[in-house]
Amino acid sequence: MNKPHEREHLALVIGAGVAGSEAAYQLAQNGIRVIVVDQNALPYGKIEDGLPLWHIGLRDRVEADIDRKLRHPKIKFLPLFKLGKDMQLEDLMKNYKFDAIILAFGAWKDRPLPVPGIEKFRESGQLIYQNDLLKWYNHKHEPDYDGPLFEIKDGVTVIGGGLSSLDVMKIVMMELVGKALKEKYGLDYDLFTMEKRGLKSILEEHGLTLDDLGLKGATLVYRRSAREMPLKIPASDDPADKERAKDIAEKLLNTYREKFLFQFIPHAVPVDFEEKDGRLTALILEKTKTENGKVVKTGERFRHETPQVISSIGSVPVKLPGIPYEGDAIKTEGPLKAKVAGYENLFAVGNAVTGKGNIKMAKEHGREAMKNWIETKRTPVAGVVRQLDEKYLEDTDKRAESITGYILSQPIPTQEEVERIWELVENRRKQIGYTTYDDWIARHKPVRLEELLNKINKPREGKEGKK
Ligand SMILES: Cc1cc2nc3c(=O)[nH]c(=O)nc-3n(C[C@H](O)[C@H](O)[C@H](O)COP(=O)(O)OP(=O)(O)OC[C@H]3O[C@@H](n4cnc5c(N)ncnc54)[C@H](O)[C@@H]3O)c2cc1C
């Protein structure tokens, strides 16, 4: 029998973010050839277009790790290939002999803000969704940035409540205060300094307040209380741990509010809006309460003046034909939520499954799902596997123990078949001018804001040095 490293099985991973690159690497380490496609020119996913750009160290570390994995000799990276546009899942499954297809395409569809009629403000930038905001914020300094342009308006309201909403609050407050400091007082603070020091400390240093800057600031509206914000995962289901997590959530929110000077309206949801001459003027908010863990509207409404709304209520996986969904999530089976329901050889990992998660969870999901499902019975992955389905584990045990195990248990495809697909990828790479992974990345990595700022600052520093 062939040893695993001598086998030439072939898998396809769709999406080259944290989860997809990790899954591909695990398979490659087991001797399986893997094609990893991504809709974008660059891999990295939310690390490039979601994680706010002040996380320089984290971004560079995670991207270097993704590079290391995608450089594996058994992995072929194909950029600018979008599932659902360049090819449909059905075609891929019918016409190509992949042992397994792994969906790692993240969650890029903003959950629509449930306020009838409000979408009409999107085109004018009076309504902005989080994914668009972050792409703009992370890339607007690039000379060839051609995405939508936004201007944050004083009095902006953000709807949301997770960690990403707090990043959004930082972004909008830094945009407002940074601009006003420059225009009114000629004080030029870059975002890295503002983010590190916080706006309160900077304003205090100059004896200024938001009032002095002529700013109302921004407001965060959340449907639950501060203590219920999902900012900290409880260490266990123990009530004491849950209370501790709530204390931390409340403290975190207060720290953010103090440093970045924004207002907070808990227990409210937007239900309607007011406008004048096509301009958004106010949101109508309805008070809520939490009953048995559920958010319940009370019927009591109030007006909240605002010229702009940013919706940060979460992202969900895009719905594509052929993939089963349960609500907004991909319908999966099994303890790791990795096997797509109804398919033997289709799997899903990372944010693509539920829309939620962080880097650690996406990576662990990508890794653990490829490894041994049975192993996870003993060591559940924090945050991913909450409840193990014993029955499923028994069934799985009889079939295959993991995605890697599943692939290796399949008949080896003929080498002609593998080479045919390999060749297809090569041809497509030629069409887009792809030579090597490193060359492609070097040509497509955008200029970094910190580099631009260093360049701007350098002549000044040089002069000071000469004095
Ligand atoms: C504002 C914000 C702040 C965050 N801060 C943190 C933080 O501080 N710490 C932390 O740990 N996590 C943070 N996260 C979360 C973290 O970035 C994500 O959980 C993680 O990167 C998700 O990885 P993924 O591989 O599952 O998905 P993604 O990164 O979304 O990767 C999916 C990939 O699939 C590609 N793709 C999508 N559709 C298709 C298609 N149809 N065909 C081909 N390719 C496709 C995409 O281009 C993308 O490259 C933050 C997220 C946001 C939005």
The ligand as an SDF file (V2000), in Angstrom:
LIG
                    3D

 53 58  0  0  0  0  0  0  0  0999 V2000
  -13.3920   44.6080   12.3530 C   0  0  0  0  0  0  0  0  0  0  0  0
  -12.8140   43.2450   12.6600 C   0  0  0  0  0  0  0  0  0  0  0  0
  -11.8880   43.1190   13.6830 C   0  0  0  0  0  0  0  0  0  0  0  0
  -11.3610   41.8760   13.9930 C   0  0  0  0  0  0  0  0  0  0  0  0
  -10.4370   41.7920   14.9960 N   0  0  0  0  0  0  0  0  0  0  0  0
   -9.9330   40.5920   15.3370 C   0  0  0  0  0  0  0  0  0  0  0  0
   -8.9520   40.4890   16.3780 C   0  0  0  0  0  0  0  0  0  0  0  0
   -8.5380   41.4940   16.9640 O   0  0  0  0  0  0  0  0  0  0  0  0
   -8.4930   39.2490   16.6990 N   0  0  0  0  0  0  0  0  0  0  0  0
   -8.9350   38.1170   16.0560 C   0  0  0  0  0  0  0  0  0  0  0  0
   -8.4940   37.0280   16.3950 O   0  0  0  0  0  0  0  0  0  0  0  0
   -9.8490   38.1890   15.0570 N   0  0  0  0  0  0  0  0  0  0  0  0
  -10.3510   39.3880   14.6850 C   0  0  0  0  0  0  0  0  0  0  0  0
  -11.2770   39.4680   13.6760 N   0  0  0  0  0  0  0  0  0  0  0  0
  -11.8200   38.2270   13.0710 C   0  0  0  0  0  0  0  0  0  0  0  0
  -10.8530   37.5200   12.1150 C   0  0  0  0  0  0  0  0  0  0  0  0
  -10.2660   38.4440   11.2360 O   0  0  0  0  0  0  0  0  0  0  0  0
  -11.6310   36.4420   11.3360 C   0  0  0  0  0  0  0  0  0  0  0  0
  -12.3700   35.6470   12.2450 O   0  0  0  0  0  0  0  0  0  0  0  0
  -10.7320   35.4850   10.5600 C   0  0  0  0  0  0  0  0  0  0  0  0
   -9.7330   36.1970    9.8640 O   0  0  0  0  0  0  0  0  0  0  0  0
  -11.6080   34.6690    9.6010 C   0  0  0  0  0  0  0  0  0  0  0  0
  -10.8340   33.7840    8.8430 O   0  0  0  0  0  0  0  0  0  0  0  0
  -11.4970   32.8460    7.7390 P   0  0  0  0  0  0  0  0  0  0  0  0
  -10.3660   32.1850    7.0550 O   0  0  0  0  0  0  0  0  0  0  0  0
  -12.5320   31.9930    8.3300 O   0  0  0  0  0  0  0  0  0  0  0  0
  -12.2900   33.8250    6.7460 O   0  0  0  0  0  0  0  0  0  0  0  0
  -11.7960   35.0200    5.8180 P   0  0  0  0  0  0  0  0  0  0  0  0
  -10.6540   35.7210    6.4180 O   0  0  0  0  0  0  0  0  0  0  0  0
  -12.9920   35.8150    5.5060 O   0  0  0  0  0  0  0  0  0  0  0  0
  -11.2670   34.2810    4.5030 O   0  0  0  0  0  0  0  0  0  0  0  0
  -12.1290   33.8660    3.4910 C   0  0  0  0  0  0  0  0  0  0  0  0
  -11.4460   33.9870    2.1450 C   0  0  0  0  0  0  0  0  0  0  0  0
  -12.3200   33.4590    1.1420 O   0  0  0  0  0  0  0  0  0  0  0  0
  -12.3190   34.3070    0.0160 C   0  0  0  0  0  0  0  0  0  0  0  0
  -13.6100   34.1390   -0.6730 N   0  0  0  0  0  0  0  0  0  0  0  0
  -14.8210   34.5760   -0.2740 C   0  0  0  0  0  0  0  0  0  0  0  0
  -15.7650   34.2150   -1.1480 N   0  0  0  0  0  0  0  0  0  0  0  0
  -15.1390   33.5340   -2.1380 C   0  0  0  0  0  0  0  0  0  0  0  0
  -15.5870   32.9120   -3.3460 C   0  0  0  0  0  0  0  0  0  0  0  0
  -16.8800   32.9090   -3.6880 N   0  0  0  0  0  0  0  0  0  0  0  0
  -14.6660   32.3180   -4.1360 N   0  0  0  0  0  0  0  0  0  0  0  0
  -13.3430   32.3280   -3.7970 C   0  0  0  0  0  0  0  0  0  0  0  0
  -12.8820   32.8920   -2.6680 N   0  0  0  0  0  0  0  0  0  0  0  0
  -13.7550   33.4860   -1.8310 C   0  0  0  0  0  0  0  0  0  0  0  0
  -12.1140   35.7010    0.5910 C   0  0  0  0  0  0  0  0  0  0  0  0
  -11.5720   36.5820   -0.3820 O   0  0  0  0  0  0  0  0  0  0  0  0
  -11.1480   35.4300    1.7470 C   0  0  0  0  0  0  0  0  0  0  0  0
   -9.8070   35.5480    1.3570 O   0  0  0  0  0  0  0  0  0  0  0  0
  -11.7860   40.7100   13.2900 C   0  0  0  0  0  0  0  0  0  0  0  0
  -12.7030   40.8440   12.2320 C   0  0  0  0  0  0  0  0  0  0  0  0
  -13.2110   42.1010   11.9090 C   0  0  0  0  0  0  0  0  0  0  0  0
  -14.1820   42.2350   10.7660 C   0  0  0  0  0  0  0  0  0  0  0  0
  1  2  1  0
  2  3  1  0
  2 52  2  0
  3  4  2  0
  4  5  1  0
  4 50  1  0
  5  6  2  0
  6  7  1  0
  6 13  1  0
  7  8  2  0
  7  9  1  0
  9 10  1  0
 10 11  2  0
 10 12  1  0
 12 13  2  0
 13 14  1  0
 14 15  1  0
 14 50  1  0
 15 16  1  0
 16 17  1  0
 16 18  1  0
 18 19  1  0
 18 20  1  0
 20 21  1  0
 20 22  1  0
 22 23  1  0
 23 24  1  0
 24 25  2  0
 24 26  1  0
 24 27  1  0
 27 28  1  0
 28 29  2  0
 28 30  1  0
 28 31  1  0
 31 32  1  0
 32 33  1  0
 33 34  1  0
 33 48  1  0
 34 35  1  0
 35 36  1  0
 35 46  1  0
 36 37  1  0
 36 45  1  0
 37 38  2  0
 38 39  1  0
 39 40  1  0
 39 45  2  0
 40 41  1  0
 40 42  2  0
 42 43  1  0
 43 44  2  0
 44 45  1  0
 46 47  1  0
 46 48  1  0
 48 49  1  0
 50 51  2  0
 51 52  1  0
 52 53  1  0
M  END
$$$$
